[in-house]
């Protein structure tokens, strides 16, 4: 019974946290986005925490369901997450591509009805939720540019806003300045 409650907590808590924290103007969220955009160590810590949570979920699931082979696919995904370069590329790509994000989300919804794919579904679910909070590639490139990074460190909210607005059409700065010329 305790293992079932732990599995439920593993499934519900990331959803509740993402609903509470996503696109909210909290100061610590702005600092998190600024740190992850500017520092590769912060992104590495973020992926390691994600990997730790996934491995902890696998341990809880394997403790209660010994001998199930459905856990092997998600274990391979977790093994790939040990490489920071691959995890970083995966999270960047998921954050920047709406079609890929929606496609994997649809696959998760379909595969949640297959009992042998439960761990793979939860693993993909965690990775998608982690990609929501990961900085986008254009923001990290701008932060790597030293002149812009100096101005953004004092205004961490700017990075948070730019991180969530990367899918909108880019309009030139002078498009709405009121002149008719």
Secondary structure, DSSP 4 states (H G I P E B T S, - for coil): -HHHHHHHHHHHHHHHHHHHHTT---HHHHHHHHHHHH-HHHHHHHHHHHHHHHHHHHHHHHHHSTT-TTHHHHHHHHHHTTSHHHHHHHHHHHHH-HHHHHHHHHHHHHHTTSGGGHHHHHHHHHHHHHHHHSPPHHHHHHHHSHHHHHHHHH-HHHHHHHHH-TTSPP--GGGGSS---
